[in-house]
């Protein structure tokens, strides 16, 4: 049984090729696959960290892989990051 491949698509913002162009222009040479891989690593770490914070059992590699292929994760990522930012203790020394 062949599974249909799913691809993350963007409606707004920059795609991975544009991100790679901007990064390369600013001295961090990379291609679109590298930009995508860095994002996937960051999201994997984020999801693992959220799981630990919530006391959820460890998320295995297969589950993380399935999560990264789900378009909804990328749709709600800005909300997750904003909520995390709002929950961060503020540094009043600045």
PDB file of N, CA, C and O in Angstrom:
ATOM      1  N   UNK A   1       0.837  -1.177   0.000  1.00  0.00           N
ATOM      2  CA  UNK A   1       0.000   0.000   0.000  1.00  0.00           C
ATOM      3  C   UNK A   1       0.884   1.243   0.000  1.00  0.00           C
ATOM      4  O   UNK A   1       1.670   1.443   0.926  1.00  0.00           O
ATOM      5  N   UNK A   2       0.765   2.067  -1.014  1.00  0.00           N
ATOM      6  CA  UNK A   2       1.544   3.300  -1.100  1.00  0.00           C
ATOM      7  C   UNK A   2       0.809   4.440  -0.425  1.00  0.00           C
ATOM      8  O   UNK A   2      -0.378   4.669  -0.656  1.00  0.00           O
ATOM      9  N   UNK A   3       1.541   5.142   0.409  1.00  0.00           N
ATOM     10  CA  UNK A   3       0.962   6.317   1.034  1.00  0.00           C
ATOM     11  C   UNK A   3       1.171   7.507   0.127  1.00  0.00           C
ATOM     12  O   UNK A   3       2.216   7.643  -0.509  1.00  0.00           O
ATOM     13  N   UNK A   4       0.172   8.365   0.071  1.00  0.00           N
ATOM     14  CA  UNK A   4       0.291   9.576  -0.721  1.00  0.00           C
ATOM     15  C   UNK A   4       1.197  10.553   0.026  1.00  0.00           C
ATOM     16  O   UNK A   4       0.994  10.811   1.213  1.00  0.00           O
ATOM     17  N   UNK A   5       2.190  11.091  -0.667  1.00  0.00           N
ATOM     18  CA  UNK A   5       3.094  12.056  -0.044  1.00  0.00           C
ATOM     19  C   UNK A   5       2.353  13.361   0.195  1.00  0.00           C
ATOM     20  O   UNK A   5       1.546  13.798  -0.626  1.00  0.00           O
ATOM     21  N   UNK A   6       2.639  13.965   1.318  1.00  0.00           N
ATOM     22  CA  UNK A   6       2.063  15.274   1.606  1.00  0.00           C
ATOM     23  C   UNK A   6       3.195  16.285   1.666  1.00  0.00           C
ATOM     24  O   UNK A   6       4.303  15.972   2.101  1.00  0.00           O
ATOM     25  N   UNK A   7       2.909  17.476   1.232  1.00  0.00           N
ATOM     26  CA  UNK A   7       3.891  18.542   1.223  1.00  0.00           C
ATOM     27  C   UNK A   7       3.322  19.741   1.950  1.00  0.00           C
ATOM     28  O   UNK A   7       2.138  20.059   1.834  1.00  0.00           O
ATOM     29  N   UNK A   8       4.182  20.393   2.698  1.00  0.00           N
ATOM     30  CA  UNK A   8       3.773  21.617   3.373  1.00  0.00           C
ATOM     31  C   UNK A   8       3.811  22.732   2.354  1.00  0.00           C
ATOM     32  O   UNK A   8       4.821  22.927   1.677  1.00  0.00           O
ATOM     33  N   UNK A   9       2.724  23.461   2.241  1.00  0.00           N
ATOM     34  CA  UNK A   9       2.674  24.590   1.325  1.00  0.00           C
ATOM     35  C   UNK A   9       2.390  25.852   2.113  1.00  0.00           C
ATOM     36  O   UNK A   9       1.763  25.820   3.172  1.00  0.00           O
ATOM     37  N   UNK A  10       2.857  26.945   1.582  1.00  0.00           N
ATOM     38  CA  UNK A  10       2.684  28.235   2.252  1.00  0.00           C
ATOM     39  C   UNK A  10       1.698  29.096   1.479  1.00  0.00           C
ATOM     40  O   UNK A  10       1.763  29.190   0.253  1.00  0.00           O
ATOM     41  N   UNK A  11       0.798  29.713   2.199  1.00  0.00           N
ATOM     42  CA  UNK A  11      -0.117  30.655   1.573  1.00  0.00           C
ATOM     43  C   UNK A  11       0.419  32.078   1.682  1.00  0.00           C
ATOM     44  O   UNK A  11       0.234  32.888   0.774  1.00  0.00           O
ATOM     45  N   UNK A  12       1.072  32.373   2.777  1.00  0.00           N
ATOM     46  CA  UNK A  12       1.631  33.696   3.029  1.00  0.00           C
ATOM     47  C   UNK A  12       3.106  33.536   3.377  1.00  0.00           C
ATOM     48  O   UNK A  12       3.563  32.436   3.688  1.00  0.00           O
ATOM     49  N   UNK A  13       3.836  34.625   3.322  1.00  0.00           N
ATOM     50  CA  UNK A  13       5.224  34.593   3.767  1.00  0.00           C
ATOM     51  C   UNK A  13       6.170  34.060   2.706  1.00  0.00           C
ATOM     52  O   UNK A  13       5.850  34.011   1.518  1.00  0.00           O
ATOM     53  N   UNK A  14       7.344  33.662   3.172  1.00  0.00           N
ATOM     54  CA  UNK A  14       8.400  33.203   2.278  1.00  0.00           C
ATOM     55  C   UNK A  14       8.451  31.687   2.229  1.00  0.00           C
ATOM     56  O   UNK A  14       8.233  31.015   3.236  1.00  0.00           O
ATOM     57  N   UNK A  15       8.743  31.151   1.039  1.00  0.00           N
ATOM     58  CA  UNK A  15       8.962  29.719   0.944  1.00  0.00           C
ATOM     59  C   UNK A  15      10.430  29.438   1.264  1.00  0.00           C
ATOM     60  O   UNK A  15      11.205  30.366   1.495  1.00  0.00           O
ATOM     61  N   UNK A  16      10.810  28.163   1.278  1.00  0.00           N
ATOM     62  CA  UNK A  16      12.164  27.798   1.675  1.00  0.00           C
ATOM     63  C   UNK A  16      13.214  28.313   0.707  1.00  0.00           C
ATOM     64  O   UNK A  16      14.338  28.604   1.116  1.00  0.00           O
ATOM     65  N   UNK A  17      12.873  28.431  -0.561  1.00  0.00           N
ATOM     66  CA  UNK A  17      13.843  28.979  -1.519  1.00  0.00           C
ATOM     67  C   UNK A  17      14.146  30.444  -1.209  1.00  0.00           C
ATOM     68  O   UNK A  17      15.297  30.877  -1.278  1.00  0.00           O
ATOM     69  N   UNK A  18      13.109  31.198  -0.869  1.00  0.00           N
ATOM     70  CA  UNK A  18      13.315  32.609  -0.524  1.00  0.00           C
ATOM     71  C   UNK A  18      14.086  32.738   0.788  1.00  0.00           C
ATOM     72  O   UNK A  18      14.963  33.593   0.909  1.00  0.00           O
ATOM     73  N   UNK A  19      13.766  31.901   1.765  1.00  0.00           N
ATOM     74  CA  UNK A  19      14.496  31.923   3.036  1.00  0.00           C
ATOM     75  C   UNK A  19      15.973  31.644   2.773  1.00  0.00           C
ATOM     76  O   UNK A  19      16.837  32.334   3.315  1.00  0.00           O
ATOM     77  N   UNK A  20      16.272  30.639   1.947  1.00  0.00           N
ATOM     78  CA  UNK A  20      17.661  30.296   1.627  1.00  0.00           C
ATOM     79  C   UNK A  20      18.365  31.458   0.928  1.00  0.00           C
ATOM     80  O   UNK A  20      19.536  31.726   1.197  1.00  0.00           O
ATOM     81  N   UNK A  21      17.663  32.143   0.037  1.00  0.00           N
ATOM     82  CA  UNK A  21      18.264  33.305  -0.653  1.00  0.00           C
ATOM     83  C   UNK A  21      18.617  34.402   0.354  1.00  0.00           C
ATOM     84  O   UNK A  21      19.709  34.968   0.302  1.00  0.00           O
ATOM     85  N   UNK A  22      17.698  34.697   1.262  1.00  0.00           N
ATOM     86  CA  UNK A  22      17.939  35.750   2.260  1.00  0.00           C
ATOM     87  C   UNK A  22      19.099  35.355   3.177  1.00  0.00           C
ATOM     88  O   UNK A  22      19.971  36.173   3.469  1.00  0.00           O
ATOM     89  N   UNK A  23      19.105  34.106   3.626  1.00  0.00           N
ATOM     90  CA  UNK A  23      20.178  33.648   4.509  1.00  0.00           C
ATOM     91  C   UNK A  23      21.530  33.712   3.805  1.00  0.00           C
ATOM     92  O   UNK A  23      22.511  34.167   4.393  1.00  0.00           O
ATOM     93  N   UNK A  24      21.592  33.260   2.549  1.00  0.00           N
ATOM     94  CA  UNK A  24      22.832  33.288   1.796  1.00  0.00           C
ATOM     95  C   UNK A  24      23.301  34.727   1.590  1.00  0.00           C
ATOM     96  O   UNK A  24      24.489  35.021   1.719  1.00  0.00           O
ATOM     97  N   UNK A  25      22.376  35.611   1.274  1.00  0.00           N
ATOM     98  CA  UNK A  25      22.710  37.028   1.076  1.00  0.00           C
ATOM     99  C   UNK A  25      23.304  37.634   2.345  1.00  0.00           C
ATOM    100  O   UNK A  25      24.127  38.547   2.278  1.00  0.00           O
ATOM    101  N   UNK A  26      22.886  37.124   3.497  1.00  0.00           N
ATOM    102  CA  UNK A  26      23.362  37.648   4.777  1.00  0.00           C
ATOM    103  C   UNK A  26      24.525  36.837   5.356  1.00  0.00           C
ATOM    104  O   UNK A  26      24.833  36.949   6.543  1.00  0.00           O
ATOM    105  N   UNK A  27      25.170  36.020   4.515  1.00  0.00           N
ATOM    106  CA  UNK A  27      26.391  35.342   4.927  1.00  0.00           C
ATOM    107  C   UNK A  27      26.225  33.926   5.453  1.00  0.00           C
ATOM    108  O   UNK A  27      27.208  33.324   5.887  1.00  0.00           O
ATOM    109  N   UNK A  28      25.036  33.380   5.430  1.00  0.00           N
ATOM    110  CA  UNK A  28      24.789  32.019   5.908  1.00  0.00           C
ATOM    111  C   UNK A  28      24.397  31.159   4.706  1.00  0.00           C
ATOM    112  O   UNK A  28      23.218  30.862   4.512  1.00  0.00           O
ATOM    113  N   UNK A  29      25.389  30.758   3.895  1.00  0.00           N
ATOM    114  CA  UNK A  29      25.121  30.063   2.643  1.00  0.00           C
ATOM    115  C   UNK A  29      24.342  28.766   2.885  1.00  0.00           C
ATOM    116  O   UNK A  29      24.731  27.926   3.697  1.00  0.00           O
ATOM    117  N   UNK A  30      23.239  28.634   2.160  1.00  0.00           N
ATOM    118  CA  UNK A  30      22.434  27.416   2.227  1.00  0.00           C
ATOM    119  C   UNK A  30      21.488  27.344   1.049  1.00  0.00           C
ATOM    120  O   UNK A  30      21.269  28.327   0.341  1.00  0.00           O
ATOM    121  N   UNK A  31      20.932  26.163   0.852  1.00  0.00           N
ATOM    122  CA  UNK A  31      19.925  25.989  -0.184  1.00  0.00           C
ATOM    123  C   UNK A  31      18.574  25.744   0.484  1.00  0.00           C
ATOM    124  O   UNK A  31      18.482  25.719   1.712  1.00  0.00           O
ATOM    125  N   UNK A  32      17.537  25.564  -0.311  1.00  0.00           N
ATOM    126  CA  UNK A  32      16.190  25.435   0.252  1.00  0.00           C
ATOM    127  C   UNK A  32      16.040  24.194   1.133  1.00  0.00           C
ATOM    128  O   UNK A  32      15.303  24.221   2.118  1.00  0.00           O
ATOM    129  N   UNK A  33      16.731  23.113   0.788  1.00  0.00           N
ATOM    130  CA  UNK A  33      16.632  21.895   1.601  1.00  0.00           C
ATOM    131  C   UNK A  33      17.245  22.114   2.981  1.00  0.00           C
ATOM    132  O   UNK A  33      16.724  21.620   3.981  1.00  0.00           O
ATOM    133  N   UNK A  34      18.350  22.853   3.034  1.00  0.00           N
ATOM    134  CA  UNK A  34      18.972  23.149   4.319  1.00  0.00           C
ATOM    135  C   UNK A  34      18.056  24.022   5.163  1.00  0.00           C
ATOM    136  O   UNK A  34      17.911  23.791   6.363  1.00  0.00           O
ATOM    137  N   UNK A  35      17.440  25.017   4.550  1.00  0.00           N
ATOM    138  CA  UNK A  35      16.499  25.877   5.277  1.00  0.00           C
ATOM    139  C   UNK A  35      15.348  25.048   5.842  1.00  0.00           C
ATOM    140  O   UNK A  35      14.948  25.240   6.990  1.00  0.00           O
ATOM    141  N   UNK A  36      14.819  24.135   5.043  1.00  0.00           N
ATOM    142  CA  UNK A  36      13.733  23.266   5.495  1.00  0.00           C
ATOM    143  C   UNK A  36      14.195  22.367   6.635  1.00  0.00           C
ATOM    144  O   UNK A  36      13.471  22.185   7.613  1.00  0.00           O
ATOM    145  N   UNK A  37      15.402  21.802   6.515  1.00  0.00           N
ATOM    146  CA  UNK A  37      15.917  20.914   7.557  1.00  0.00           C
ATOM    147  C   UNK A  37      16.114  21.650   8.876  1.00  0.00           C
ATOM    148  O   UNK A  37      15.794  21.111   9.935  1.00  0.00           O
ATOM    149  N   UNK A  38      16.634  22.867   8.829  1.00  0.00           N
ATOM    150  CA  UNK A  38      16.793  23.653  10.060  1.00  0.00           C
ATOM    151  C   UNK A  38      15.439  23.921  10.713  1.00  0.00           C
ATOM    152  O   UNK A  38      15.305  23.830  11.933  1.00  0.00           O
ATOM    153  N   UNK A  39      14.451  24.246   9.909  1.00  0.00           N
ATOM    154  CA  UNK A  39      13.116  24.471  10.470  1.00  0.00           C
ATOM    155  C   UNK A  39      12.570  23.192  11.091  1.00  0.00           C
ATOM    156  O   UNK A  39      12.007  23.224  12.185  1.00  0.00           O
ATOM    157  N   UNK A  40      12.733  22.073  10.405  1.00  0.00           N
ATOM    158  CA  UNK A  40      12.242  20.802  10.943  1.00  0.00           C
ATOM    159  C   UNK A  40      12.935  20.442  12.256  1.00  0.00           C
ATOM    160  O   UNK A  40      12.292  19.944  13.180  1.00  0.00           O
ATOM    161  N   UNK A  41      14.238  20.689  12.344  1.00  0.00           N
ATOM    162  CA  UNK A  41      14.962  20.428  13.593  1.00  0.00           C
ATOM    163  C   UNK A  41      14.419  21.324  14.706  1.00  0.00           C
ATOM    164  O   UNK A  41      14.193  20.863  15.825  1.00  0.00           O
ATOM    165  N   UNK A  42      14.214  22.592  14.397  1.00  0.00           N
ATOM    166  CA  UNK A  42      13.703  23.523  15.406  1.00  0.00           C
ATOM    167  C   UNK A  42      12.297  23.131  15.871  1.00  0.00           C
ATOM    168  O   UNK A  42      12.005  23.160  17.066  1.00  0.00           O
ATOM    169  N   UNK A  43      11.441  22.771  14.937  1.00  0.00           N
ATOM    170  CA  UNK A  43      10.072  22.383  15.302  1.00  0.00           C
ATOM    171  C   UNK A  43      10.085  21.077  16.094  1.00  0.00           C
ATOM    172  O   UNK A  43       9.316  20.920  17.043  1.00  0.00           O
ATOM    173  N   UNK A  44      10.948  20.145  15.711  1.00  0.00           N
ATOM    174  CA  UNK A  44      11.078  18.888  16.458  1.00  0.00           C
ATOM    175  C   UNK A  44      11.472  19.177  17.901  1.00  0.00           C
ATOM    176  O   UNK A  44      10.893  18.616  18.831  1.00  0.00           O
ATOM    177  N   UNK A  45      12.459  20.052  18.088  1.00  0.00           N
ATOM    178  CA  UNK A  45      12.882  20.407  19.446  1.00  0.00           C
ATOM    179  C   UNK A  45      11.767  21.120  20.202  1.00  0.00           C
ATOM    180  O   UNK A  45      11.572  20.886  21.395  1.00  0.00           O
ATOM    181  N   UNK A  46      11.044  21.979  19.517  1.00  0.00           N
ATOM    182  CA  UNK A  46       9.935  22.701  20.142  1.00  0.00           C
ATOM    183  C   UNK A  46       8.845  21.735  20.606  1.00  0.00           C
ATOM    184  O   UNK A  46       8.382  21.815  21.744  1.00  0.00           O
ATOM    185  N   UNK A  47       8.444  20.831  19.732  1.00  0.00           N
ATOM    186  CA  UNK A  47       7.383  19.874  20.068  1.00  0.00           C
ATOM    187  C   UNK A  47       7.833  18.957  21.205  1.00  0.00           C
ATOM    188  O   UNK A  47       7.053  18.660  22.110  1.00  0.00           O
ATOM    189  N   UNK A  48       9.080  18.511  21.161  1.00  0.00           N
ATOM    190  CA  UNK A  48       9.606  17.670  22.243  1.00  0.00           C
ATOM    191  C   UNK A  48       9.600  18.430  23.562  1.00  0.00           C
ATOM    192  O   UNK A  48       9.231  17.885  24.603  1.00  0.00           O
ATOM    193  N   UNK A  49      10.011  19.696  23.510  1.00  0.00           N
ATOM    194  CA  UNK A  49      10.020  20.526  24.719  1.00  0.00           C
ATOM    195  C   UNK A  49       8.631  20.757  25.279  1.00  0.00           C
ATOM    196  O   UNK A  49       8.432  20.719  26.493  1.00  0.00           O
ATOM    197  N   UNK A  50       7.671  20.995  24.400  1.00  0.00           N
ATOM    198  CA  UNK A  50       6.284  21.186  24.840  1.00  0.00           C
ATOM    199  C   UNK A  50       5.777  19.905  25.499  1.00  0.00           C
ATOM    200  O   UNK A  50       5.105  19.951  26.529  1.00  0.00           O
ATOM    201  N   UNK A  51       6.104  18.765  24.897  1.00  0.00           N
ATOM    202  CA  UNK A  51       5.697  17.484  25.473  1.00  0.00           C
ATOM    203  C   UNK A  51       6.258  17.295  26.874  1.00  0.00           C
ATOM    204  O   UNK A  51       5.553  16.840  27.775  1.00  0.00           O
ATOM    205  N   UNK A  52       7.536  17.646  27.058  1.00  0.00           N
ATOM    206  CA  UNK A  52       8.162  17.527  28.378  1.00  0.00           C
ATOM    207  C   UNK A  52       7.510  18.469  29.381  1.00  0.00           C
ATOM    208  O   UNK A  52       7.252  18.086  30.523  1.00  0.00           O
ATOM    209  N   UNK A  53       7.241  19.706  28.953  1.00  0.00           N
ATOM    210  CA  UNK A  53       6.598  20.691  29.837  1.00  0.00           C
ATOM    211  C   UNK A  53       5.223  20.233  30.293  1.00  0.00           C
ATOM    212  O   UNK A  53       4.820  20.479  31.429  1.00  0.00           O
ATOM    213  N   UNK A  54       4.507  19.564  29.398  1.00  0.00           N
ATOM    214  CA  UNK A  54       3.156  19.094  29.710  1.00  0.00           C
ATOM    215  C   UNK A  54       3.157  17.743  30.407  1.00  0.00           C
ATOM    216  O   UNK A  54       2.100  17.228  30.772  1.00  0.00           O
ATOM    217  N   UNK A  55       4.343  17.166  30.593  1.00  0.00           N
ATOM    218  CA  UNK A  55       4.436  15.872  31.255  1.00  0.00           C
ATOM    219  C   UNK A  55       4.006  14.713  30.387  1.00  0.00           C
ATOM    220  O   UNK A  55       3.703  13.631  30.890  1.00  0.00           O
ATOM    221  N   UNK A  56       3.977  14.934  29.080  1.00  0.00           N
ATOM    222  CA  UNK A  56       3.594  13.866  28.146  1.00  0.00           C
ATOM    223  C   UNK A  56       4.754  12.884  28.016  1.00  0.00           C
ATOM    224  O   UNK A  56       5.916  13.277  28.123  1.00  0.00           O
ATOM    225  N   UNK A  57       4.449  11.628  27.790  1.00  0.00           N
ATOM    226  CA  UNK A  57       5.536  10.675  27.579  1.00  0.00           C
ATOM    227  C   UNK A  57       6.323  11.056  26.331  1.00  0.00           C
ATOM    228  O   UNK A  57       5.810  11.767  25.467  1.00  0.00           O
ATOM    229  N   UNK A  58       7.557  10.589  26.232  1.00  0.00           N
ATOM    230  CA  UNK A  58       8.407  10.923  25.096  1.00  0.00           C
ATOM    231  C   UNK A  58       7.736  10.656  23.765  1.00  0.00           C
ATOM    232  O   UNK A  58       7.069   9.636  23.587  1.00  0.00           O
ATOM    233  N   UNK A  59       7.913  11.562  22.846  1.00  0.00           N
ATOM    234  CA  UNK A  59       7.339  11.406  21.510  1.00  0.00           C
ATOM    235  C   UNK A  59       8.391  10.723  20.650  1.00  0.00           C
ATOM    236  O   UNK A  59       9.512  11.217  20.529  1.00  0.00           O
ATOM    237  N   UNK A  60       8.038   9.591  20.051  1.00  0.00           N
ATOM    238  CA  UNK A  60       9.015   8.858  19.259  1.00  0.00           C
ATOM    239  C   UNK A  60       9.216   9.500  17.889  1.00  0.00           C
ATOM    240  O   UNK A  60       8.456  10.374  17.472  1.00  0.00           O
ATOM    241  N   UNK A  61      10.251   9.045  17.209  1.00  0.00           N
ATOM    242  CA  UNK A  61      10.635   9.625  15.915  1.00  0.00           C
ATOM    243  C   UNK A  61       9.512   9.509  14.884  1.00  0.00           C
ATOM    244  O   UNK A  61       9.291  10.433  14.102  1.00  0.00           O
ATOM    245  N   UNK A  62       8.806   8.382  14.882  1.00  0.00           N
ATOM    246  CA  UNK A  62       7.724   8.184  13.909  1.00  0.00           C
ATOM    247  C   UNK A  62       6.601   9.194  14.135  1.00  0.00           C
ATOM    248  O   UNK A  62       6.055   9.748  13.180  1.00  0.00           O
ATOM    249  N   UNK A  63       6.261   9.429  15.400  1.00  0.00           N
ATOM    250  CA  UNK A  63       5.208  10.401  15.716  1.00  0.00           C
ATOM    251  C   UNK A  63       5.635  11.816  15.324  1.00  0.00           C
ATOM    252  O   UNK A  63       4.845  12.569  14.754  1.00  0.00           O
ATOM    253  N   UNK A  64       6.874  12.174  15.628  1.00  0.00           N
ATOM    254  CA  UNK A  64       7.375  13.504  15.253  1.00  0.00           C
ATOM    255  C   UNK A  64       7.376  13.675  13.740  1.00  0.00           C
ATOM    256  O   UNK A  64       7.033  14.741  13.229  1.00  0.00           O
ATOM    257  N   UNK A  65       7.760  12.632  13.032  1.00  0.00           N
ATOM    258  CA  UNK A  65       7.773  12.690  11.577  1.00  0.00           C
ATOM    259  C   UNK A  65       6.359  12.927  11.035  1.00  0.00           C
ATOM    260  O   UNK A  65       6.170  13.720  10.112  1.00  0.00           O
ATOM    261  N   UNK A  66       5.373  12.243  11.610  1.00  0.00           N
ATOM    262  CA  UNK A  66       3.980  12.423  11.180  1.00  0.00           C
ATOM    263  C   UNK A  66       3.495  13.827  11.506  1.00  0.00           C
ATOM    264  O   UNK A  66       2.773  14.437  10.718  1.00  0.00           O
ATOM    265  N   UNK A  67       3.888  14.338  12.666  1.00  0.00           N
ATOM    266  CA  UNK A  67       3.485  15.694  13.068  1.00  0.00           C
ATOM    267  C   UNK A  67       4.053  16.715  12.089  1.00  0.00           C
ATOM    268  O   UNK A  67       3.353  17.646  11.692  1.00  0.00           O
ATOM    269  N   UNK A  68       5.316  16.552  11.695  1.00  0.00           N
ATOM    270  CA  UNK A  68       5.952  17.507  10.782  1.00  0.00           C
ATOM    271  C   UNK A  68       5.334  17.489   9.390  1.00  0.00           C
ATOM    272  O   UNK A  68       5.470  18.460   8.645  1.00  0.00           O
ATOM    273  N   UNK A  69       4.662  16.412   9.030  1.00  0.00           N
ATOM    274  CA  UNK A  69       4.019  16.329   7.716  1.00  0.00           C
ATOM    275  C   UNK A  69       2.599  16.877   7.732  1.00  0.00           C
ATOM    276  O   UNK A  69       1.952  16.952   6.688  1.00  0.00           O
ATOM    277  N   UNK A  70       2.112  17.259   8.902  1.00  0.00           N
ATOM    278  CA  UNK A  70       0.743  17.752   9.033  1.00  0.00           C
ATOM    279  C   UNK A  70       0.712  19.262   8.797  1.00  0.00           C
ATOM    280  O   UNK A  70       1.346  20.025   9.524  1.00  0.00           O
ATOM    281  N   UNK A  71      -0.020  19.675   7.792  1.00  0.00           N
ATOM    282  CA  UNK A  71      -0.116  21.090   7.427  1.00  0.00           C
ATOM    283  C   UNK A  71      -0.605  21.960   8.584  1.00  0.00           C
ATOM    284  O   UNK A  71      -0.202  23.117   8.705  1.00  0.00           O
ATOM    285  N   UNK A  72      -1.468  21.411   9.430  1.00  0.00           N
ATOM    286  CA  UNK A  72      -2.033  22.191  10.535  1.00  0.00           C
ATOM    287  C   UNK A  72      -0.964  22.675  11.508  1.00  0.00           C
ATOM    288  O   UNK A  72      -1.103  23.750  12.092  1.00  0.00           O
ATOM    289  N   UNK A  73       0.093  21.902  11.689  1.00  0.00           N
ATOM    290  CA  UNK A  73       1.173  22.308  12.591  1.00  0.00           C
ATOM    291  C   UNK A  73       1.756  23.641  12.129  1.00  0.00           C
ATOM    292  O   UNK A  73       2.002  24.537  12.936  1.00  0.00           O
ATOM    293  N   UNK A  74       1.968  23.757  10.837  1.00  0.00           N
ATOM    294  CA  UNK A  74       2.561  24.977  10.295  1.00  0.00           C
ATOM    295  C   UNK A  74       1.556  26.136  10.311  1.00  0.00           C
ATOM    296  O   UNK A  74       1.945  27.301  10.390  1.00  0.00           O
ATOM    297  N   UNK A  75       0.281  25.811  10.237  1.00  0.00           N
ATOM    298  CA  UNK A  75      -0.748  26.845  10.287  1.00  0.00           C
ATOM    299  C   UNK A  75      -0.867  27.454  11.675  1.00  0.00           C
ATOM    300  O   UNK A  75      -1.115  28.652  11.815  1.00  0.00           O
ATOM    301  N   UNK A  76      -0.690  26.622  12.709  1.00  0.00           N
ATOM    302  CA  UNK A  76      -0.844  27.136  14.075  1.00  0.00           C
ATOM    303  C   UNK A  76       0.489  27.501  14.717  1.00  0.00           C
ATOM    304  O   UNK A  76       0.508  27.997  15.843  1.00  0.00           O
ATOM    305  N   UNK A  77       1.604  27.266  14.027  1.00  0.00           N
ATOM    306  CA  UNK A  77       2.915  27.577  14.584  1.00  0.00           C
ATOM    307  C   UNK A  77       3.039  29.028  15.059  1.00  0.00           C
ATOM    308  O   UNK A  77       3.569  29.250  16.147  1.00  0.00           O
ATOM    309  N   UNK A  78       2.575  30.026  14.295  1.00  0.00           N
ATOM    310  CA  UNK A  78       2.670  31.401  14.805  1.00  0.00           C
ATOM    311  C   UNK A  78       1.941  31.581  16.146  1.00  0.00           C
ATOM    312  O   UNK A  78       2.428  32.292  17.026  1.00  0.00           O
ATOM    313  N   UNK A  79       0.786  30.943  16.299  1.00  0.00           N
ATOM    314  CA  UNK A  79       0.043  31.049  17.564  1.00  0.00           C
ATOM    315  C   UNK A  79       0.804  30.388  18.706  1.00  0.00           C
ATOM    316  O   UNK A  79       0.827  30.906  19.822  1.00  0.00           O
ATOM    317  N   UNK A  80       1.427  29.246  18.430  1.00  0.00           N
ATOM    318  CA  UNK A  80       2.212  28.555  19.450  1.00  0.00           C
ATOM    319  C   UNK A  80       3.390  29.415  19.884  1.00  0.00           C
ATOM    320  O   UNK A  80       3.656  29.565  21.076  1.00  0.00           O
ATOM    321  N   UNK A  81       4.091  29.976  18.909  1.00  0.00           N
ATOM    322  CA  UNK A  81       5.252  30.804  19.235  1.00  0.00           C
ATOM    323  C   UNK A  81       4.847  32.067  19.986  1.00  0.00           C
ATOM    324  O   UNK A  81       5.548  32.495  20.902  1.00  0.00           O
ATOM    325  N   UNK A  82       3.720  32.667  19.604  1.00  0.00           N
ATOM    326  CA  UNK A  82       3.246  33.862  20.299  1.00  0.00           C
ATOM    327  C   UNK A  82       2.867  33.532  21.740  1.00  0.00           C
ATOM    328  O   UNK A  82       3.188  34.285  22.659  1.00  0.00           O
ATOM    329  N   UNK A  83       2.183  32.403  21.936  1.00  0.00           N
ATOM    330  CA  UNK A  83       1.805  31.986  23.290  1.00  0.00           C
ATOM    331  C   UNK A  83       3.053  31.719  24.132  1.00  0.00           C
ATOM    332  O   UNK A  83       3.099  32.078  25.308  1.00  0.00           O
ATOM    333  N   UNK A  84       4.064  31.089  23.528  1.00  0.00           N
ATOM    334  CA  UNK A  84       5.317  30.837  24.251  1.00  0.00           C
ATOM    335  C   UNK A  84       5.990  32.152  24.613  1.00  0.00           C
ATOM    336  O   UNK A  84       6.515  32.300  25.716  1.00  0.00           O
ATOM    337  N   UNK A  85       5.975  33.104  23.692  1.00  0.00           N
ATOM    338  CA  UNK A  85       6.564  34.419  23.960  1.00  0.00           C
ATOM    339  C   UNK A  85       5.825  35.115  25.099  1.00  0.00           C
ATOM    340  O   UNK A  85       6.457  35.698  25.981  1.00  0.00           O
ATOM    341  N   UNK A  86       4.513  35.061  25.089  1.00  0.00           N
ATOM    342  CA  UNK A  86       3.713  35.697  26.136  1.00  0.00           C
ATOM    343  C   UNK A  86       3.968  35.062  27.497  1.00  0.00           C
ATOM    344  O   UNK A  86       3.875  35.738  28.522  1.00  0.00           O
ATOM    345  N   UNK A  87       4.284  33.780  27.518  1.00  0.00           N
ATOM    346  CA  UNK A  87       4.515  33.072  28.768  1.00  0.00           C
ATOM    347  C   UNK A  87       5.929  33.228  29.307  1.00  0.00           C
ATOM    348  O   UNK A  87       6.201  32.844  30.445  1.00  0.00           O
ATOM    349  N   UNK A  88       6.828  33.782  28.511  1.00  0.00           N
ATOM    350  CA  UNK A  88       8.208  33.976  28.951  1.00  0.00           C
ATOM    351  C   UNK A  88       8.292  35.047  30.008  1.00  0.00           C
ATOM    352  O   UNK A  88       7.630  36.078  29.891  1.00  0.00           O
ATOM    353  N   UNK A  89       9.095  34.829  31.048  1.00  0.00           N
ATOM    354  CA  UNK A  89       9.307  35.902  32.037  1.00  0.00           C
ATOM    355  C   UNK A  89       9.989  37.089  31.357  1.00  0.00           C
ATOM    356  O   UNK A  89      10.912  36.906  30.564  1.00  0.00           O
ATOM    357  N   UNK A  90       9.545  38.276  31.662  1.00  0.00           N
ATOM    358  CA  UNK A  90      10.107  39.480  31.056  1.00  0.00           C
ATOM    359  C   UNK A  90      11.344  39.935  31.840  1.00  0.00           C
ATOM    360  O   UNK A  90      11.376  39.869  33.068  1.00  0.00           O
ATOM    361  N   UNK A  91      12.352  40.392  31.108  1.00  0.00           N
ATOM    362  CA  UNK A  91      13.566  40.902  31.720  1.00  0.00           C
ATOM    363  C   UNK A  91      13.395  42.395  31.946  1.00  0.00           C
ATOM    364  O   UNK A  91      13.453  43.179  30.998  1.00  0.00           O
ATOM    365  N   UNK A  92      13.185  42.794  33.199  1.00  0.00           N
ATOM    366  CA  UNK A  92      12.940  44.190  33.527  1.00  0.00           C
ATOM    367  C   UNK A  92      14.219  44.987  33.699  1.00  0.00           C
ATOM    368  O   UNK A  92      14.163  46.172  34.030  1.00  0.00           O
ATOM    369  N   UNK A  93      15.386  44.360  33.480  1.00  0.00           N
ATOM    370  CA  UNK A  93      16.648  45.062  33.675  1.00  0.00           C
ATOM    371  C   UNK A  93      17.053  45.899  32.487  1.00  0.00           C
ATOM    372  O   UNK A  93      18.027  46.648  32.559  1.00  0.00           O
ATOM    373  N   UNK A  94      16.323  45.785  31.394  1.00  0.00           N
ATOM    374  CA  UNK A  94      16.695  46.532  30.177  1.00  0.00           C
ATOM    375  C   UNK A  94      16.050  47.883  30.155  1.00  0.00           C
ATOM    376  O   UNK A  94      16.250  48.647  29.211  1.00  0.00           O
TER     377      UNK A  94
END
